Amino acid sequence: MAFLTELATNASLHNVSMVFYSGNDDDLAAHRGTEGEGPSSCENTTFGGIQGFTRKPSTPWYKDDGTLAGIIHQERNLTYALFIGAGHLVPEWQPQAAYVFLREFILGHNTTGLVEGTTVVGGESSLLGQGIIPGTTVIFYGSGTTVSSTSAPSATIASWASFLATATATSTPSP
């Protein structure tokens, strides 16, 4: 990702838009690496003359049937989308949402999630702004098709959720 700031800076200078998207169940390119606050691709990248997003991505967007598709954020010619219920191959896991995203945000001019000064078109959701949309607890095995699946015992999942509710992140300054 060392080239991303240079690429984004050049894209900004030439008014070229960039699009990042991920599924919340993507184990290959976790969405925590592409959005919001903290040490992530977009947050550590300079585009439009500013490093990172000025607002945490938290605007909901919807499929044609009105169900929640995920989070959308547009700022300084960079669009970020998080798809709920999608793995690494978003169109395979969420074809309707992928189609709406292509039609509305890549080929179209939908301004939902666009930062305009101090406001965001479509609003912001404090629930979606937590930066984490949990994926499924099931792990699927197989190549191309599911051969088997497994899930942690419910007591393990409950224990982990209890720990996360009380855990506080700490950071140690770099020398």
MDAnalysis code that builds the backbone (N, CA, C; Angstrom):
import MDAnalysis as mda
import numpy as np

u = mda.Universe.empty(525, n_residues=175, atom_resindex=np.repeat(np.arange(175), 3), trajectory=True)
u.add_TopologyAttr("name", ["N", "CA", "C"] * 175)
u.add_TopologyAttr("resid", np.arange(1, 176))
u.add_TopologyAttr("resname", ["MET", "ALA", "PHE", "LEU", "THR", "GLU", "LEU", "ALA", "THR", "ASN", "ALA", "SER", "LEU", "HIS", "ASN", "VAL", "SER", "MET", "VAL", "PHE", "TYR", "SER", "GLY", "ASN", "ASP", "ASP", "ASP", "LEU", "ALA", "ALA", "HIS", "ARG", "GLY", "THR", "GLU", "GLY", "GLU", "GLY", "PRO", "SER", "SER", "CYS", "GLU", "ASN", "THR", "THR", "PHE", "GLY", "GLY", "ILE", "GLN", "GLY", "PHE", "THR", "ARG", "LYS", "PRO", "SER", "THR", "PRO", "TRP", "TYR", "LYS", "ASP", "ASP", "GLY", "THR", "LEU", "ALA", "GLY", "ILE", "ILE", "HIS", "GLN", "GLU", "ARG", "ASN", "LEU", "THR", "TYR", "ALA", "LEU", "PHE", "ILE", "GLY", "ALA", "GLY", "HIS", "LEU", "VAL", "PRO", "GLU", "TRP", "GLN", "PRO", "GLN", "ALA", "ALA", "TYR", "VAL", "PHE", "LEU", "ARG", "GLU", "PHE", "ILE", "LEU", "GLY", "HIS", "ASN", "THR", "THR", "GLY", "LEU", "VAL", "GLU", "GLY", "THR", "THR", "VAL", "VAL", "GLY", "GLY", "GLU", "SER", "SER", "LEU", "LEU", "GLY", "GLN", "GLY", "ILE", "ILE", "PRO", "GLY", "THR", "THR", "VAL", "ILE", "PHE", "TYR", "GLY", "SER", "GLY", "THR", "THR", "VAL", "SER", "SER", "THR", "SER", "ALA", "PRO", "SER", "ALA", "THR", "ILE", "ALA", "SER", "TRP", "ALA", "SER", "PHE", "LEU", "ALA", "THR", "ALA", "THR", "ALA", "THR", "SER", "THR", "PRO", "SER", "PRO"])
u.atoms.positions = np.array([
    [0.816, -1.194, 0.000],
    [0.000, 0.000, 0.000],
    [0.860, 1.258, 0.000],
    [2.183, 1.081, -0.136],
    [3.073, 2.235, -0.120],
    [2.789, 3.203, -1.259],
    [2.230, 2.720, -2.347],
    [1.969, 3.570, -3.505],
    [0.633, 4.307, -3.416],
    [-0.207, 3.986, -2.461],
    [-1.575, 4.496, -2.458],
    [-1.644, 6.021, -2.331],
    [-0.858, 6.621, -1.469],
    [-0.894, 8.078, -1.334],
    [-0.482, 8.748, -2.644],
    [0.564, 8.243, -3.278],
    [0.993, 8.832, -4.550],
    [-0.094, 8.675, -5.616],
    [-0.704, 7.492, -5.686],
    [-1.776, 7.251, -6.645],
    [-2.970, 8.173, -6.373],
    [-3.391, 8.250, -5.108],
    [-4.535, 9.092, -4.746],
    [-4.235, 10.571, -4.968],
    [-3.028, 11.001, -4.665],
    [-2.645, 12.399, -4.887],
    [-2.710, 12.739, -6.374],
    [-2.152, 11.861, -7.209],
    [-2.203, 12.088, -8.660],
    [-3.631, 12.046, -9.180],
    [-4.434, 11.128, -8.673],
    [-5.838, 11.055, -9.086],
    [-6.560, 12.341, -8.718],
    [-6.318, 12.846, -7.501],
    [-6.944, 14.092, -7.054],
    [-6.548, 15.269, -7.945],
    [-5.254, 15.351, -8.282],
    [-4.773, 16.452, -9.118],
    [-5.415, 16.451, -10.500],
    [-5.790, 15.263, -10.979],
    [-6.376, 15.145, -12.314],
    [-7.884, 14.904, -12.265],
    [-8.492, 15.139, -11.086],
    [-9.934, 15.005, -10.897],
    [-10.459, 13.611, -11.272],
    [-9.666, 12.592, -10.944],
    [-10.054, 11.205, -11.186],
    [-10.563, 10.625, -9.871],
    [-11.727, 10.029, -9.918],
    [-12.321, 9.440, -8.715],
    [-11.738, 8.061, -8.438],
    [-11.747, 7.681, -7.162],
    [-11.315, 6.351, -6.746],
    [-12.452, 5.707, -5.961],
    [-12.550, 4.380, -6.042],
    [-13.594, 3.640, -5.341],
    [-12.942, 2.495, -4.566],
    [-13.266, 2.397, -3.279],
    [-12.857, 1.281, -2.439],
    [-14.122, 0.627, -1.923],
    [-14.170, -0.692, -1.954],
    [-15.314, -1.382, -1.377],
    [-14.863, -2.713, -0.800],
    [-15.651, -3.200, 0.145],
    [-15.335, -4.438, 0.821],
    [-16.608, -5.017, 1.410],
    [-16.585, -6.295, 1.676],
    [-17.682, -6.942, 2.385],
    [-17.321, -7.097, 3.848],
    [-18.318, -7.052, 4.719],
    [-18.007, -7.174, 6.147],
    [-17.613, -8.604, 6.526],
    [-17.812, -9.568, 5.630],
    [-17.377, -10.950, 5.865],
    [-16.129, -11.298, 5.068],
    [-15.419, -10.296, 4.558],
    [-14.231, -10.517, 3.740],
    [-13.032, -10.784, 4.649],
    [-12.522, -12.016, 4.599],
    [-11.364, -12.366, 5.415],
    [-10.041, -12.084, 4.707],
    [-10.079, -11.774, 3.412],
    [-8.849, -11.490, 2.682],
    [-8.475, -10.013, 2.724],
    [-9.470, -9.130, 2.632],
    [-9.236, -7.684, 2.676],
    [-10.263, -7.090, 3.634],
    [-9.965, -7.196, 4.898],
    [-10.913, -6.773, 5.927],
    [-11.274, -5.304, 5.785],
    [-12.557, -4.971, 5.979],
    [-13.005, -3.587, 5.814],
    [-12.349, -2.655, 6.816],
    [-11.854, -3.171, 7.911],
    [-11.144, -2.312, 8.859],
    [-9.874, -1.738, 8.225],
    [-9.445, -2.304, 7.119],
    [-8.256, -1.811, 6.429],
    [-8.549, -0.759, 5.388],
    [-9.826, -0.473, 5.113],
    [-10.115, 0.474, 4.044],
    [-10.881, 1.698, 4.492],
    [-11.457, 1.693, 5.671],
    [-12.327, 2.808, 6.043],
    [-11.801, 3.601, 7.210],
    [-12.549, 4.527, 7.618],
    [-12.550, 5.307, 8.823],
    [-11.290, 5.630, 9.572],
    [-11.438, 5.653, 10.876],
    [-10.385, 6.127, 11.752],
    [-9.362, 5.035, 12.018],
    [-8.185, 5.436, 12.427],
    [-7.163, 4.479, 12.783],
    [-6.226, 4.171, 11.628],
    [-5.344, 3.219, 11.846],
    [-4.333, 2.911, 10.837],
    [-4.926, 2.090, 9.698],
    [-5.526, 2.750, 8.747],
    [-6.136, 2.046, 7.626],
    [-5.708, 2.678, 6.317],
    [-6.011, 2.008, 5.230],
    [-5.593, 2.479, 3.906],
    [-6.073, 3.888, 3.628],
    [-7.371, 4.134, 3.734],
    [-7.910, 5.461, 3.419],
    [-7.485, 6.492, 4.454],
    [-7.436, 6.095, 5.701],
    [-7.125, 7.046, 6.759],
    [-5.681, 7.540, 6.676],
    [-4.788, 6.707, 6.176],
    [-3.381, 7.086, 6.083],
    [-2.988, 7.559, 4.691],
    [-3.974, 7.735, 3.823],
    [-3.725, 8.159, 2.449],
    [-4.122, 9.615, 2.280],
    [-3.304, 10.358, 1.568],
    [-3.627, 11.751, 1.280],
    [-4.323, 11.810, -0.069],
    [-5.520, 12.376, -0.072],
    [-6.262, 12.583, -1.308],
    [-7.010, 13.888, -1.168],
    [-7.115, 14.627, -2.263],
    [-7.748, 15.934, -2.208],
    [-6.990, 16.903, -1.309],
    [-5.701, 16.655, -1.109],
    [-4.874, 17.547, -0.304],
    [-4.977, 17.360, 1.201],
    [-5.757, 16.382, 1.660],
    [-5.946, 16.134, 3.093],
    [-5.723, 14.654, 3.358],
    [-5.109, 14.316, 4.488],
    [-4.895, 12.917, 4.828],
    [-6.156, 12.341, 5.463],
    [-6.617, 11.240, 4.921],
    [-7.741, 10.503, 5.492],
    [-9.079, 11.201, 5.334],
    [-10.121, 10.535, 5.833],
    [-11.463, 11.101, 5.814],
    [-11.615, 12.170, 6.891],
    [-12.452, 13.156, 6.636],
    [-12.749, 14.160, 7.654],
    [-13.906, 13.706, 8.541],
    [-14.696, 12.721, 8.093],
    [-15.808, 12.151, 8.856],
    [-15.695, 10.636, 8.788],
    [-16.055, 9.964, 9.853],
    [-16.052, 8.507, 9.867],
    [-17.193, 7.993, 9.005],
    [-16.949, 7.048, 8.103],
    [-18.021, 6.494, 7.277],
    [-19.140, 5.904, 8.142],
    [-20.363, 6.415, 7.965],
    [-21.481, 5.930, 8.792],
    [-22.838, 6.191, 8.151],
    [-22.871, 6.402, 6.839],
    [-24.135, 6.676, 6.162],
    [-24.686, 5.377, 5.575],
    [-25.905, 5.012, 5.955],
    [-26.490, 3.791, 5.397],
    [-26.902, 3.981, 3.941],
    [-26.826, 2.904, 3.168],
    [-27.369, 2.904, 1.807],
    [-28.154, 1.609, 1.633],
    [-29.058, 1.613, 0.674],
    [-30.062, 0.553, 0.598],
    [-30.152, -0.070, -0.788],
    [-30.541, -1.345, -0.806],
    [-30.823, -2.047, -2.058],
    [-32.171, -1.563, -2.595],
    [-32.497, -1.965, -3.818],
    [-33.751, -1.549, -4.444],
    [-34.977, -1.972, -3.651],
    [-34.885, -3.081, -2.905],
    [-36.040, -3.545, -2.127],
    [-36.161, -2.849, -0.772],
    [-35.275, -1.874, -0.513],
    [-35.340, -1.095, 0.726],
    [-34.563, -1.677, 1.893],
    [-33.930, -2.843, 1.717],
    [-33.144, -3.417, 2.810],
    [-31.750, -2.792, 2.837],
    [-31.180, -2.744, 4.028],
    [-29.868, -2.137, 4.235],
    [-28.805, -2.900, 3.454],
    [-28.039, -2.186, 2.638],
    [-26.948, -2.789, 1.863],
    [-25.615, -2.626, 2.581],
    [-25.454, -1.520, 3.335],
    [-24.193, -1.281, 4.022],
    [-23.964, 0.181, 4.318],
    [-22.692, 0.570, 4.301],
    [-22.262, 1.937, 4.586],
    [-21.679, 2.528, 3.308],
    [-21.994, 3.787, 3.056],
    [-21.426, 4.507, 1.903],
    [-20.816, 5.814, 2.405],
    [-19.681, 6.188, 1.835],
    [-19.025, 7.443, 2.220],
    [-18.337, 7.996, 0.982],
    [-18.564, 9.270, 0.688],
    [-17.958, 9.917, -0.471],
    [-17.337, 11.235, -0.025],
    [-16.059, 11.354, -0.320],
    [-15.352, 12.550, 0.122],
    [-14.161, 12.812, -0.793],
    [-14.090, 14.040, -1.331],
    [-12.954, 14.475, -2.131],
    [-12.605, 13.486, -3.243],
    [-13.603, 13.081, -4.020],
    [-13.453, 12.168, -5.161],
    [-13.061, 10.742, -4.774],
    [-13.260, 10.364, -3.529],
    [-13.029, 8.991, -3.112],
    [-14.338, 8.447, -2.553],
    [-14.750, 7.292, -3.049],
    [-15.966, 6.635, -2.577],
    [-15.576, 5.359, -1.860],
    [-16.131, 5.162, -0.663],
    [-15.916, 3.945, 0.122],
    [-17.275, 3.311, 0.385],
    [-17.388, 2.009, 0.139],
    [-18.618, 1.284, 0.432],
    [-18.300, 0.014, 1.193],
    [-19.103, -0.257, 2.201],
    [-19.037, -1.510, 2.939],
    [-20.338, -2.251, 2.678],
    [-20.227, -3.482, 2.204],
    [-21.391, -4.314, 1.908],
    [-21.648, -5.269, 3.078],
    [-22.856, -5.267, 3.587],
    [-23.237, -6.178, 4.659],
    [-23.531, -7.551, 4.063],
    [-22.982, -8.582, 4.681],
    [-23.254, -9.949, 4.256],
    [-22.498, -10.381, 3.025],
    [-21.377, -9.717, 2.739],
    [-20.591, -10.076, 1.559],
    [-19.199, -10.526, 1.973],
    [-18.691, -11.502, 1.232],
    [-17.319, -11.933, 1.401],
    [-16.422, -11.178, 0.443],
    [-15.312, -11.802, 0.051],
    [-14.332, -11.145, -0.802],
    [-14.894, -10.832, -2.192],
    [-15.739, -11.691, -2.702],
    [-16.331, -11.473, -4.020],
    [-17.726, -10.893, -3.833],
    [-17.783, -9.596, -3.632],
    [-19.039, -8.909, -3.305],
    [-20.174, -9.251, -4.268],
    [-19.985, -9.185, -5.598],
    [-21.104, -9.489, -6.503],
    [-21.630, -10.923, -6.370],
    [-20.772, -11.852, -5.951],
    [-21.224, -13.230, -5.756],
    [-22.106, -13.337, -4.514],
    [-21.710, -12.656, -3.435],
    [-22.418, -12.769, -2.166],
    [-23.636, -11.854, -2.093],
    [-23.538, -10.671, -2.680],
    [-24.625, -9.684, -2.622],
    [-24.863, -9.086, -4.016],
    [-25.374, -9.877, -4.968],
    [-25.513, -9.384, -6.340],
    [-26.446, -8.179, -6.471],
    [-27.555, -8.150, -5.717],
    [-28.469, -7.010, -5.820],
    [-27.800, -5.740, -5.309],
    [-27.121, -5.824, -4.184],
    [-26.427, -4.653, -3.640],
    [-25.296, -4.209, -4.570],
    [-24.561, -5.169, -5.142],
    [-23.476, -4.835, -6.061],
    [-24.019, -4.115, -7.295],
    [-25.167, -4.564, -7.777],
    [-25.773, -3.917, -8.936],
    [-26.199, -2.477, -8.609],
    [-26.848, -2.291, -7.459],
    [-27.261, -0.943, -7.050],
    [-26.029, -0.052, -6.895],
    [-24.979, -0.572, -6.288],
    [-23.747, 0.196, -6.105],
    [-23.158, 0.616, -7.458],
    [-23.081, -0.327, -8.391],
    [-22.574, -0.017, -9.721],
    [-23.441, 1.043, -10.396],
    [-24.758, 0.836, -10.377],
    [-25.684, 1.740, -11.057],
    [-25.701, 3.132, -10.425],
    [-25.766, 3.180, -9.103],
    [-25.959, 4.451, -8.397],
    [-24.666, 5.217, -8.121],
    [-23.622, 4.517, -7.725],
    [-22.434, 5.203, -7.227],
    [-21.246, 5.182, -8.186],
    [-21.129, 4.163, -9.020],
    [-20.011, 4.122, -9.960],
    [-20.412, 4.730, -11.302],
    [-21.518, 4.268, -11.865],
    [-21.980, 4.805, -13.150],
    [-22.903, 6.005, -12.980],
    [-23.599, 6.072, -11.851],
    [-24.548, 7.153, -11.608],
    [-23.949, 8.286, -10.802],
    [-24.822, 9.106, -10.278],
    [-24.392, 10.297, -9.540],
    [-25.096, 10.405, -8.192],
    [-25.311, 9.285, -7.513],
    [-25.965, 9.285, -6.212],
    [-25.041, 9.968, -5.206],
    [-25.559, 10.958, -4.496],
    [-24.728, 11.721, -3.554],
    [-24.885, 11.248, -2.104],
    [-25.598, 10.153, -1.875],
    [-25.722, 9.637, -0.514],
    [-24.333, 9.380, 0.054],
    [-24.096, 9.846, 1.269],
    [-22.799, 9.663, 1.916],
    [-21.768, 10.721, 1.559],
    [-22.144, 11.683, 0.709],
    [-21.210, 12.720, 0.293],
    [-21.037, 13.761, 1.395],
    [-19.787, 14.041, 1.755],
    [-19.480, 15.064, 2.745],
    [-19.533, 16.414, 2.051],
    [-20.410, 17.286, 2.545],
    [-20.546, 18.648, 2.028],
    [-20.376, 19.604, 3.194],
    [-19.166, 20.096, 3.356],
    [-18.885, 20.979, 4.493],
    [-18.958, 20.206, 5.792],
    [-19.924, 20.592, 6.642],
    [-20.065, 19.922, 7.938],
    [-21.227, 18.941, 7.959],
    [-21.864, 18.711, 6.813],
    [-22.976, 17.760, 6.761],
    [-22.655, 16.616, 5.806],
    [-23.415, 15.554, 5.950],
    [-23.260, 14.391, 5.093],
    [-24.615, 14.094, 4.471],
    [-24.664, 14.036, 3.139],
    [-25.909, 13.747, 2.426],
    [-26.409, 12.371, 2.853],
    [-27.656, 12.304, 3.294],
    [-28.220, 11.032, 3.752],
    [-28.048, 10.798, 5.234],
    [-27.335, 11.703, 5.898],
    [-27.161, 11.593, 7.344],
    [-26.097, 10.593, 7.752],
    [-25.944, 10.484, 9.054],
    [-24.967, 9.573, 9.637],
    [-25.668, 8.766, 10.723],
    [-25.298, 7.518, 10.866],
    [-25.882, 6.653, 11.881],
    [-24.844, 6.356, 12.943],
    [-25.165, 6.660, 14.188],
    [-24.216, 6.377, 15.267],
    [-23.990, 4.874, 15.400],
    [-24.979, 4.069, 15.049],
    [-24.807, 2.620, 15.115],
    [-23.819, 2.135, 14.058],
    [-23.896, 2.705, 12.859],
    [-22.988, 2.299, 11.785],
    [-21.629, 2.957, 11.922],
    [-21.534, 4.012, 12.674],
    [-20.285, 4.739, 12.834],
    [-19.336, 4.132, 13.840],
    [-19.685, 2.974, 14.384],
    [-18.800, 2.319, 15.340],
    [-17.583, 1.697, 14.662],
    [-17.628, 1.620, 13.327],
    [-16.488, 1.097, 12.595],
    [-16.458, -0.416, 12.471],
    [-17.405, -1.080, 13.099],
    [-17.431, -2.537, 13.035],
    [-18.846, -2.984, 12.719],
    [-18.994, -3.755, 11.664],
    [-20.250, -4.440, 11.384],
    [-19.897, -5.914, 11.424],
    [-20.288, -6.596, 12.499],
    [-19.870, -7.994, 12.648],
    [-20.296, -8.850, 11.463],
    [-19.415, -9.742, 11.074],
    [-19.722, -10.703, 10.024],
    [-20.410, -11.920, 10.619],
    [-20.591, -12.908, 9.807],
    [-21.215, -14.137, 10.260],
    [-20.278, -14.891, 11.188],
    [-20.824, -15.709, 12.045],
    [-19.999, -16.520, 12.944],
    [-19.638, -17.852, 12.308],
    [-20.146, -18.098, 11.109],
    [-19.892, -19.362, 10.415],
    [-18.675, -19.218, 9.514],
    [-17.835, -20.243, 9.512],
    [-16.692, -20.306, 8.610],
    [-17.012, -21.370, 7.569],
    [-16.962, -20.973, 6.285],
    [-17.277, -21.889, 5.194],
    [-16.000, -22.426, 4.571],
    [-16.010, -23.711, 4.222],
    [-14.862, -24.352, 3.596],
    [-15.249, -24.833, 2.203],
    [-14.306, -24.764, 1.286],
    [-14.537, -25.250, -0.067],
    [-13.979, -24.271, -1.073],
    [-13.809, -24.732, -2.292],
    [-13.305, -23.890, -3.370],
    [-14.392, -23.756, -4.426],
    [-14.989, -22.583, -4.515],
    [-16.066, -22.359, -5.480],
    [-17.439, -22.705, -4.935],
    [-17.525, -23.772, -4.165],
    [-18.785, -24.151, -3.519],
    [-18.485, -24.538, -2.077],
    [-19.474, -24.438, -1.237],
    [-19.295, -24.796, 0.166],
    [-19.305, -26.305, 0.318],
    [-18.208, -26.837, 0.865],
    [-18.094, -28.265, 1.119],
    [-18.528, -28.563, 2.545],
    [-18.175, -27.665, 3.455],
    [-18.570, -27.818, 4.855],
    [-18.482, -26.461, 5.537],
    [-18.937, -26.406, 6.763],
    [-18.865, -25.169, 7.538],
    [-18.708, -25.519, 9.005],
    [-18.267, -24.539, 9.763],
    [-18.128, -24.728, 11.194],
    [-18.402, -23.403, 11.885],
    [-18.719, -23.477, 13.150],
    [-18.968, -22.274, 13.939],
    [-18.484, -22.526, 15.355],
    [-18.027, -21.481, 16.011],
    [-17.602, -21.601, 17.397],
    [-18.820, -21.887, 18.283],
    [-18.619, -22.579, 19.389],
    [-19.737, -22.831, 20.305],
    [-20.331, -21.513, 20.809],
    [-21.616, -21.499, 21.089],
    [-22.298, -20.270, 21.517],
    [-21.677, -19.690, 22.786],
    [-21.180, -20.547, 23.689],
    [-20.540, -20.036, 24.908],
    [-19.267, -19.262, 24.571],
    [-18.516, -19.712, 23.584],
    [-17.298, -19.020, 23.152],
    [-17.647, -17.668, 22.538],
    [-18.675, -17.650, 21.699],
    [-19.109, -16.403, 21.076],
    [-19.587, -15.419, 22.136],
    [-20.353, -15.876, 23.107],
    [-20.852, -15.009, 24.188],
    [-19.698, -14.485, 25.032],
    [-18.719, -15.327, 25.316],
    [-17.564, -14.905, 26.106],
    [-16.760, -13.840, 25.365],
    [-16.562, -14.032, 24.075],
    [-15.830, -13.055, 23.265],
    [-16.583, -11.730, 23.222],
    [-17.893, -11.775, 23.028],
    [-18.708, -10.553, 22.995],
    [-18.624, -9.829, 24.333],
    [-18.637, -10.562, 25.421],
    [-18.524, -9.960, 26.753],
    [-17.165, -9.278, 26.919],
    [-16.115, -9.933, 26.473],
    [-14.783, -9.345, 26.547],
    [-14.698, -8.069, 25.723],
    [-15.192, -8.104, 24.487],
    [-15.119, -6.927, 23.624],
    [-15.895, -5.743, 24.202],
    [-16.965, -6.021, 24.900],
    [-17.771, -4.945, 25.487],
    [-17.023, -4.190, 26.574],
    [-16.034, -4.826, 27.172],
    [-15.305, -4.186, 28.275],
    [-13.867, -3.838, 27.926],
    [-13.376, -4.336, 26.816],
    [-11.972, -4.124, 26.432],
    [-11.754, -2.666, 26.024],
    [-10.618, -2.136, 26.402],
    [-10.249, -0.773, 26.018],
    [-8.944, -0.849, 25.249],
    [-8.956, -0.286, 24.071],
    [-7.737, -0.276, 23.260],
    [-6.721, 0.668, 23.870],
    [-5.491, 0.224, 23.890],
    [-4.401, 1.076, 24.356],
    [-3.363, 1.141, 23.260],
    [-2.623, 2.210, 23.234],
    [-1.564, 2.312, 22.239],
    [-0.291, 2.767, 22.914],
    [0.783, 2.286, 22.379],
    [2.098, 2.658, 22.878],
    [2.745, 3.539, 21.816],
    [3.162, 4.744, 22.168],
    [3.791, 5.617, 21.175],
    [5.048, 4.965, 20.593],
    [5.243, 5.156, 19.296],
    [6.446, 4.645, 18.649],
    [7.651, 5.432, 19.116],
    [8.790, 4.745, 19.233],
    [10.005, 5.471, 19.671],
    [10.488, 6.434, 18.625],
])
